[in-house]
Amino acid sequence: MKTLHFKAITLKDTWIENAYIRLDDSGKILKIDTQKPNKVDNIETINGYAIPTMVNSHSHAFQYVMNGKAEVHTNHNADDFWSWREAMYQTALSVSPEEVEKIATILYKEMLRVGYGEVVEFHYLHHDKNGKPYAYLPEMSERLLIAAKNAGIKITLVPIFYQKGGFGKPANEGQKRFISQDFSTYIDLFESVKKIIPTYKNANLGVGFHSLRAMEPTLLPEFINTFVPQNYPIHLHIAEQLLEVEDCLNYLHARPVEWLLNNVPISDKWNLTHCTHLTDFETEKLAKSKANVILCPSTEGNLGDGIFNLKNFQKYGGKWAIGTDSHIGLNPAEEMRWLDYGQRLRTHNRQSFTSETERESGRFALKNIIETGRKTTGKFTNDFFEVGQAFDALILDVNHPILENHHLSYVLSSWLYGLDSSAYLGTMIDGDFVIRK
């Protein structure tokens, strides 16, 4: 057991100054106090502010190696998401299991450096370079688990069902490493991953399908009947691109989110990524369904996807988390700045991150990313730090020039809008530094 002593830590609604955090041998919190414990020799004093680590709720690890490579535009005014996708396919066809492990390890260490403590890996790179299943079915999945272990980050691995090349279309050559020909083939893959998850500390399991366009919608009832009773968090992409919406209208005679809400019993176990192109009616109905929306602002900006209608979504109680998707950007504060500033430019109003009960933008944003981010991993918690919960924290340097004279009421907003990783002392997982300045 040990005790950590901080200048202050933040709970969901308040700061605790002069905070002593008593931990058990596994790094779980035994007690949070403002009084120095009696008869305790093992106290580590850290001159910092502790905020909770965040969840990166949407990651495609292999795409990190593409960083910058899709920014050479050879056809003037004709480069969009769909042409970027061809470059992504070339990357997917080229990487070996060993390379994926190496890429993911580097990526996950960078995530820890900027304050993520857990990653939700939306994993569909399942097969070998010829599109054949590996003799050891979870080969690629285990590479990601090994990478997370070696980096020191927690992981929720989501093996993805990917069947089609588009609405009513067969998969193309570039997608061959992703494809499960039918649902039973996917079940075999999922079960092989499920068996190895318990052998990795801090590894969790989710389930998902790539998108409505990448599976035959008639299989959704079987998917739901199989996985909803098992209580896994469920992940999918939806309504990211205008052409996707148009194709869905032609194939299913409804918009993607409209069709999903009308045909699937959605709950807060469902995690919908992007949702860029929604009508006002879809926005309201989705918010009231309690599903979580995962927004990836730097990737959505890089791909020219569009801007999510956050103001209306929040008006109806909608909950959102963030992810870094293709990892063109990695910093969670940067992702939330992108999200906020996009709304400010869209609405000409500076109050995207406030509510009737929370007027401090930094705290409002952190509440969303913590509460909803944890739900995307299947975890539901009441506060940022709780007795019985692992102590996972990003430590801000109280001696940073911006923070050293700040009142605590400004610290979270300064972190969100004005700081970068130079202001961090490090990141702690299970009570130990995994990254330290």
Backbone torsions as a table, in degrees:
resi	resn	phi	psi	omega
1	MET	NA	153.3	176.3
2	LYS	-152.1	168.3	178.6
3	THR	-126.7	132.7	175.0
4	LEU	-106.0	137.5	-178.0
5	HIS	-119.8	120.7	-177.5
6	PHE	-118.1	154.6	171.5
7	LYS	-56.8	-41.0	175.4
8	ALA	-167.6	153.2	168.2
9	ILE	-126.8	154.4	178.0
10	THR	-107.0	130.2	165.6
11	LEU	-91.8	-175.8	-174.2
12	LYS	-59.7	-37.9	-172.5
13	ASP	-119.5	1.3	-176.2
14	THR	-161.6	162.6	170.4
15	TRP	-95.4	146.6	169.6
16	ILE	-114.0	114.2	179.8
17	GLU	-84.8	155.5	178.6
18	ASN	50.7	55.5	-170.4
19	ALA	-93.5	131.3	173.8
20	TYR	-107.9	124.7	-178.3
21	ILE	-113.6	110.7	179.7
22	ARG	-89.4	126.5	-175.5
23	LEU	-120.0	148.6	171.3
24	ASP	-84.4	-177.5	-174.1
25	ASP	-68.0	-18.0	179.0
26	SER	-93.7	-0.4	179.3
27	GLY	90.4	11.3	177.2
28	LYS	-88.7	148.9	-175.6
29	ILE	-75.7	126.9	173.7
30	LEU	-97.3	-34.6	-176.4
31	LYS	-161.8	144.2	172.2
32	ILE	-119.2	124.0	-172.6
33	ASP	-145.7	162.2	174.5
34	THR	-106.6	-0.3	178.4
35	GLN	-106.9	136.6	177.5
36	LYS	-61.9	130.1	-178.5
37	PRO	-64.8	148.2	174.6
38	ASN	-82.7	143.6	173.5
39	LYS	57.3	38.8	175.7
40	VAL	-121.2	118.2	-178.9
41	ASP	-91.0	-30.4	-172.0
42	ASN	-89.7	74.8	178.0
43	ILE	-114.3	124.8	175.1
44	GLU	-105.4	117.3	179.0
45	THR	-92.8	128.1	-178.6
46	ILE	-123.6	117.3	-175.7
47	ASN	-80.9	70.5	-175.4
48	GLY	-151.9	169.7	172.1
49	TYR	-101.2	126.8	-179.2
50	ALA	-97.9	123.0	170.9
51	ILE	-119.8	156.3	-176.4
52	PRO	-68.5	144.7	169.6
53	THR	-64.3	158.6	-175.1
54	MET	-108.8	164.2	175.9
55	VAL	-99.7	126.9	169.1
56	ASN	-86.8	101.5	-165.5
57	SER	-84.1	0.2	179.2
58	HIS	-156.6	111.1	-177.2
59	SER	-137.1	136.7	165.3
60	HIS	-116.9	93.2	-168.1
61	ALA	-58.1	-41.4	-174.1
62	PHE	-62.7	-23.7	-177.7
63	GLN	-73.6	-11.3	178.4
64	TYR	-59.8	-32.4	-178.3
65	VAL	-71.0	-12.4	178.1
66	MET	-81.0	-8.2	-170.3
67	ASN	-48.6	116.6	178.7
68	GLY	86.6	-17.6	-174.0
69	LYS	-76.9	-14.9	-179.8
70	ALA	-101.6	18.5	-176.7
71	GLU	-106.9	14.0	171.7
72	VAL	-100.1	105.5	-170.4
73	HIS	-97.3	109.0	-173.1
74	THR	-90.9	-17.7	-177.8
75	ASN	-122.2	101.7	-170.5
76	HIS	-55.2	127.6	177.9
77	ASN	65.8	15.8	-178.1
78	ALA	-122.7	9.6	-178.6
79	ASP	-94.8	122.0	-179.1
80	ASP	-142.7	-166.9	-179.7
81	PHE	-55.3	-41.2	-172.3
82	TRP	-72.0	-33.7	174.4
83	SER	-74.9	-36.9	173.9
84	TRP	-58.1	-38.0	-177.8
85	ARG	-60.7	-34.2	178.1
86	GLU	-65.1	-38.6	176.1
87	ALA	-65.5	-37.8	177.6
88	MET	-64.1	-40.4	179.0
89	TYR	-61.3	-40.0	179.5
90	GLN	-62.2	-38.4	176.2
91	THR	-65.1	-46.2	-178.3
92	ALA	-60.7	-33.7	-178.5
93	LEU	-77.5	-13.4	-170.2
94	SER	-103.9	-20.8	-170.2
95	VAL	-89.2	139.6	177.7
96	SER	-88.9	166.3	175.0
97	PRO	-56.1	-41.6	178.9
98	GLU	-62.7	-39.7	179.4
99	GLU	-68.9	-38.6	177.4
100	VAL	-61.8	-43.2	177.9
101	GLU	-60.5	-43.7	-179.5
102	LYS	-65.7	-46.0	178.9
103	ILE	-59.6	-47.6	-177.0
104	ALA	-65.5	-37.5	179.3
105	THR	-62.4	-47.0	177.8
106	ILE	-61.0	-45.5	-179.8
107	LEU	-60.9	-47.5	-176.1
108	TYR	-66.0	-33.7	174.9
109	LYS	-65.3	-39.0	177.1
110	GLU	-65.8	-38.4	176.7
111	MET	-60.1	-44.6	177.7
112	LEU	-60.5	-40.8	-177.4
113	ARG	-60.3	-33.6	-176.9
114	VAL	-98.8	4.6	170.1
115	GLY	112.9	3.1	171.9
116	TYR	-81.0	139.7	176.2
117	GLY	-111.6	-14.1	179.1
118	GLU	-148.0	146.7	178.1
119	VAL	-124.1	137.6	170.9
120	VAL	-98.1	108.9	-175.5
121	GLU	-93.9	106.7	-179.3
122	PHE	-82.7	91.0	-161.3
123	HIS	-105.4	116.1	176.7
124	TYR	-130.2	6.7	177.1
125	LEU	-88.5	79.3	-166.7
126	HIS	-93.0	-33.7	-163.9
127	HIS	-112.9	178.3	-178.6
128	ASP	-77.0	-178.8	-173.5
129	LYS	-68.5	-12.7	175.5
130	ASN	-98.2	1.9	-179.9
131	GLY	84.4	11.8	-179.0
132	LYS	-96.1	142.9	174.9
133	PRO	-59.6	142.2	173.5
134	TYR	-67.3	151.5	176.1
135	ALA	-56.6	-37.0	172.4
136	TYR	-97.6	100.5	-167.9
137	LEU	-51.5	-44.3	-175.8
138	PRO	-88.4	26.6	-176.8
139	GLU	-49.6	-54.2	-175.9
140	MET	-71.7	-35.9	178.1
141	SER	-62.5	-43.8	-178.0
142	GLU	-67.1	-30.8	176.1
143	ARG	-59.6	-37.2	178.8
144	LEU	-71.7	-38.2	176.5
145	LEU	-64.1	-41.2	177.7
146	ILE	-64.1	-42.4	179.4
147	ALA	-60.8	-44.3	179.2
148	ALA	-63.2	-43.0	178.4
149	LYS	-60.8	-46.6	-177.2
150	ASN	-68.5	-32.9	178.4
151	ALA	-76.7	-32.7	-177.9
152	GLY	99.1	11.9	-179.2
153	ILE	-96.8	151.4	173.6
154	LYS	-81.7	150.7	-174.5
155	ILE	-138.5	137.2	164.3
156	THR	-109.6	108.9	-177.3
157	LEU	-90.7	127.4	-176.9
158	VAL	-119.5	92.9	175.4
159	PRO	-67.9	127.0	-169.5
160	ILE	-102.5	135.5	171.5
161	PHE	-82.0	118.9	-177.5
162	TYR	-134.7	114.0	-168.9
163	GLN	-120.6	-34.8	-168.9
164	LYS	-121.1	164.6	177.2
165	GLY	-93.7	-1.8	-178.1
166	GLY	160.5	176.9	-178.9
167	PHE	-58.2	112.4	178.0
168	GLY	71.6	13.9	-175.9
169	LYS	-116.0	143.1	174.9
170	PRO	-69.5	158.5	177.2
171	ALA	-64.4	148.9	177.4
172	ASN	-97.3	175.5	-174.9
173	GLU	-59.8	-36.7	-178.2
174	GLY	-68.9	-17.1	-177.4
175	GLN	-99.3	5.1	-167.1
176	LYS	-64.5	-23.9	179.7
177	ARG	-79.9	-9.8	-175.4
178	PHE	-95.1	-20.5	-155.7
179	ILE	-86.6	131.5	163.3
180	SER	-105.9	121.1	-172.4
181	GLN	-64.7	-31.7	179.6
182	ASP	-148.2	175.3	-173.8
183	PHE	-69.0	-36.2	-179.2
184	SER	-65.5	-34.5	176.2
185	THR	-64.2	-41.3	177.0
186	TYR	-64.4	-40.8	179.4
187	ILE	-58.9	-41.4	178.1
188	ASP	-59.8	-44.2	178.6
189	LEU	-63.4	-47.6	-178.7
190	PHE	-59.7	-44.8	-178.8
191	GLU	-64.8	-33.3	178.4
192	SER	-67.1	-35.3	176.9
193	VAL	-72.7	-41.3	-179.2
194	LYS	-56.9	-35.9	-178.2
195	LYS	-66.7	-33.1	-174.4
196	ILE	-93.0	-16.6	-178.5
197	ILE	-54.3	-44.9	-177.2
198	PRO	-64.9	-15.1	-179.3
199	THR	-83.1	-3.8	179.7
200	TYR	-116.1	123.2	175.7
201	LYS	-64.1	142.2	175.9
202	ASN	63.0	27.3	174.7
203	ALA	-112.4	139.0	-175.5
204	ASN	-132.0	162.9	-175.7
205	LEU	-123.3	135.3	170.8
206	GLY	-125.2	-176.3	-178.9
207	VAL	-142.5	155.2	178.9
208	GLY	-173.4	167.2	169.5
209	PHE	-124.8	148.8	-170.0
210	HIS	-58.4	-48.3	-176.1
211	SER	-175.8	168.4	175.2
212	LEU	-62.1	-33.5	-177.4
213	ARG	-75.2	-18.1	-175.0
214	ALA	-102.8	13.7	171.9
215	MET	-148.2	159.2	175.5
216	GLU	-76.4	117.4	-175.4
217	PRO	-57.5	-22.6	178.5
218	THR	-65.8	-15.5	178.4
219	LEU	-85.3	-8.7	-176.9
220	LEU	-59.4	-42.7	178.4
221	PRO	-57.2	-40.2	178.6
222	GLU	-66.2	-41.7	177.2
223	PHE	-59.2	-47.3	-177.8
224	ILE	-66.0	-45.2	-179.3
225	ASN	-63.3	-29.7	-179.9
226	THR	-77.7	-44.0	-166.6
227	PHE	-105.2	-30.3	-178.3
228	VAL	-59.6	-44.4	178.8
229	PRO	-62.8	-20.5	-178.8
230	GLN	-84.3	-5.5	169.9
231	ASN	69.5	23.3	175.2
232	TYR	-74.7	149.5	165.6
233	PRO	-66.4	137.8	-175.8
234	ILE	-112.6	130.5	-175.2
235	HIS	-123.9	146.1	173.1
236	LEU	-161.5	156.7	167.8
237	HIS	-86.2	149.1	175.3
238	ILE	-160.7	141.5	171.8
239	ALA	53.1	40.6	179.5
240	GLU	-79.2	-36.3	-172.2
241	GLN	-124.1	148.4	179.8
242	LEU	-61.5	-40.0	179.3
243	LEU	-64.0	-35.6	176.1
244	GLU	-60.5	-42.7	178.5
245	VAL	-64.2	-44.1	179.8
246	GLU	-62.2	-45.3	179.9
247	ASP	-64.3	-35.9	178.9
248	CYS	-67.2	-40.6	177.0
249	LEU	-59.9	-40.5	-179.1
250	ASN	-71.1	-34.2	-173.7
251	TYR	-91.4	-42.7	-175.5
252	LEU	-111.0	-3.1	177.7
253	HIS	62.0	31.1	175.6
254	ALA	-160.5	158.6	175.3
255	ARG	-72.3	155.6	-173.4
256	PRO	-56.0	-52.4	-178.9
257	VAL	-67.6	-38.7	176.4
258	GLU	-57.6	-48.1	-178.7
259	TRP	-63.4	-44.8	-178.6
260	LEU	-60.9	-46.7	-178.1
261	LEU	-66.0	-29.3	-179.5
262	ASN	-84.0	-14.3	-172.0
263	ASN	-123.8	-5.8	-174.5
264	VAL	-132.4	137.9	177.4
265	PRO	-77.6	85.7	-174.9
266	ILE	-75.7	143.3	177.1
267	SER	-146.7	-172.5	-178.9
268	ASP	-76.2	4.6	169.7
269	LYS	-84.2	-10.9	-177.1
270	TRP	-94.0	137.1	-176.9
271	ASN	-129.0	109.8	-173.5
272	LEU	-105.7	119.0	-175.8
273	THR	-93.9	134.0	176.6
274	HIS	87.7	-74.9	-179.4
275	CYS	49.9	37.9	-171.9
276	THR	-65.6	-40.2	-170.4
277	HIS	-113.4	90.2	-179.8
278	LEU	-122.9	146.7	168.7
279	THR	-76.1	167.4	176.6
280	ASP	-61.0	-37.2	179.9
281	PHE	-65.8	-44.5	177.9
282	GLU	-62.5	-40.3	-179.5
283	THR	-60.2	-46.8	179.6
284	GLU	-64.5	-46.8	-176.4
285	LYS	-66.4	-37.8	178.6
286	LEU	-65.9	-44.1	178.4
287	ALA	-58.9	-43.0	-177.3
288	LYS	-74.9	-14.8	178.1
289	SER	-74.6	-14.9	-178.1
290	LYS	77.0	1.1	174.9
291	ALA	-62.7	151.6	177.7
292	ASN	-93.8	135.6	174.6
293	VAL	-102.0	132.1	177.0
294	ILE	-107.0	118.7	-177.8
295	LEU	-106.1	140.9	-176.6
296	CYS	-128.3	71.5	-166.9
297	PRO	-57.9	-40.7	-177.6
298	SER	-69.9	-39.4	176.2
299	THR	-68.8	-43.9	179.8
300	GLU	-62.2	-35.3	174.9
301	GLY	-70.0	-43.8	-178.9
302	ASN	-61.9	-37.3	-177.3
303	LEU	-87.9	-5.8	-178.5
304	GLY	70.9	30.4	-176.8
305	ASP	-64.6	-48.7	-173.8
306	GLY	135.9	-173.3	-175.3
307	ILE	-121.3	124.8	179.3
308	PHE	-65.6	145.5	-179.2
309	ASN	-84.5	72.9	-172.9
310	LEU	-66.0	-40.3	-175.0
311	LYS	-59.0	-48.7	179.5
312	ASN	-67.0	-39.1	179.9
313	PHE	-60.3	-44.3	179.6
314	GLN	-69.9	-31.7	179.2
315	LYS	-58.7	-32.4	-179.2
316	TYR	-100.1	18.4	174.9
317	GLY	85.2	15.1	-178.6
318	GLY	-65.7	144.0	-178.5
319	LYS	-113.1	138.4	-177.2
320	TRP	-133.7	151.7	172.1
321	ALA	-126.2	177.4	177.8
322	ILE	-126.2	156.1	173.2
323	GLY	-141.8	165.4	178.6
324	THR	-107.8	-1.0	165.1
325	ASP	52.6	-99.6	-177.8
326	SER	-87.3	-6.4	174.1
327	HIS	68.6	29.7	170.9
328	ILE	-69.2	-23.3	169.4
329	GLY	-133.2	152.2	-175.5
330	LEU	-127.9	-23.9	-171.6
331	ASN	-74.7	122.9	-179.4
332	PRO	-61.1	-35.6	177.0
333	ALA	-64.1	-39.7	178.2
334	GLU	-63.9	-41.0	178.3
335	GLU	-59.2	-43.2	-178.7
336	MET	-72.9	-31.5	173.0
337	ARG	-62.5	-47.2	176.8
338	TRP	-54.6	-45.1	-178.2
339	LEU	-62.1	-48.2	-178.2
340	ASP	-66.5	-48.2	-175.6
341	TYR	-66.5	-33.7	174.6
342	GLY	-60.2	-41.4	178.4
343	GLN	-67.8	-40.3	179.3
344	ARG	-62.0	-41.1	178.6
345	LEU	-68.8	-31.5	-178.0
346	ARG	-76.8	-38.0	-172.3
347	THR	-106.4	-11.0	-175.6
348	HIS	59.5	33.1	-179.5
349	ASN	-136.1	142.4	-173.6
350	ARG	-95.9	9.2	-174.2
351	GLN	-111.5	55.7	175.1
352	SER	-74.6	-36.0	-173.1
353	PHE	-108.6	54.2	172.6
354	THR	-144.1	167.8	176.5
355	SER	-148.8	-179.1	179.4
356	GLU	-64.3	-25.6	-177.3
357	THR	-106.8	-11.6	-178.7
358	GLU	-134.4	111.5	-175.5
359	ARG	-99.4	-9.9	-178.3
360	GLU	-92.7	115.1	-173.7
361	SER	-59.0	-44.5	-177.6
362	GLY	-61.6	-43.6	179.7
363	ARG	-69.5	-40.0	178.6
364	PHE	-57.7	-46.7	-179.0
365	ALA	-65.2	-43.4	-179.2
366	LEU	-64.4	-38.5	176.8
367	LYS	-58.3	-44.5	-179.1
368	ASN	-63.7	-49.0	-174.3
369	ILE	-68.9	-30.7	179.0
370	ILE	-77.2	-55.0	-175.9
371	GLU	-62.4	-51.1	-176.7
372	THR	-75.5	-37.2	177.7
373	GLY	-58.0	-42.6	177.8
374	ARG	-64.7	-36.8	177.3
375	LYS	-61.2	-33.4	-179.7
376	THR	-66.7	-15.3	175.5
377	THR	-98.9	-2.0	-177.4
378	GLY	91.6	7.4	-179.6
379	LYS	-103.5	138.6	178.3
380	PHE	-123.7	119.2	-178.9
381	THR	-127.9	160.9	-178.2
382	ASN	-95.9	-28.1	-174.8
383	ASP	-140.6	170.2	179.8
384	PHE	-64.2	-47.2	178.5
385	PHE	-127.4	130.8	-176.9
386	GLU	-139.5	150.0	171.8
387	VAL	-58.6	132.4	-178.4
388	GLY	92.1	-9.5	-178.4
389	GLN	-100.1	147.1	177.3
390	ALA	-62.0	143.2	177.5
391	PHE	-90.1	97.4	177.9
392	ASP	-116.3	116.5	-170.7
393	ALA	-144.2	145.0	167.2
394	LEU	-96.6	129.6	-174.6
395	ILE	-106.7	118.0	177.5
396	LEU	-88.3	141.3	-177.5
397	ASP	-81.0	113.5	-177.8
398	VAL	-67.7	-16.1	179.3
399	ASN	-92.4	2.6	175.2
400	HIS	-62.0	140.2	-174.7
401	PRO	-53.2	-33.0	179.7
402	ILE	-74.8	-35.7	-171.2
403	LEU	-91.9	-22.7	-167.8
404	GLU	-64.1	-26.2	178.8
405	ASN	-114.8	12.1	-177.8
406	HIS	-81.6	141.6	166.3
407	HIS	-70.3	147.9	-178.0
408	LEU	-56.5	-28.7	-177.5
409	SER	-65.9	-14.5	180.0
410	TYR	-104.8	-8.5	-170.6
411	VAL	-62.7	-45.8	-176.0
412	LEU	-67.1	-37.4	177.8
413	SER	-71.1	-34.7	174.5
414	SER	-63.6	-43.6	176.1
415	TRP	-58.0	-45.1	-175.0
416	LEU	-67.7	-45.8	-169.3
417	TYR	-101.5	-22.6	-168.3
418	GLY	-128.0	-2.0	-174.6
419	LEU	-116.0	165.4	171.7
420	ASP	-134.9	-169.2	-172.4
421	SER	-67.0	-12.3	175.2
422	SER	-65.3	-16.9	179.6
423	ALA	-92.2	6.3	-176.5
424	TYR	-103.9	136.8	171.5
425	LEU	-82.3	-24.8	178.6
426	GLY	154.3	-176.7	-178.6
427	THR	-125.8	132.2	-179.3
428	MET	-111.2	134.6	173.2
429	ILE	-124.2	128.8	-177.2
430	ASP	52.4	38.3	173.5
431	GLY	81.6	2.5	178.9
432	ASP	-121.7	145.9	174.4
433	PHE	-68.7	124.7	169.8
434	VAL	-102.2	-22.3	171.8
435	ILE	-132.8	129.3	179.8
436	ARG	-143.7	135.6	-179.5
437	LYS	-68.0	NA	NA
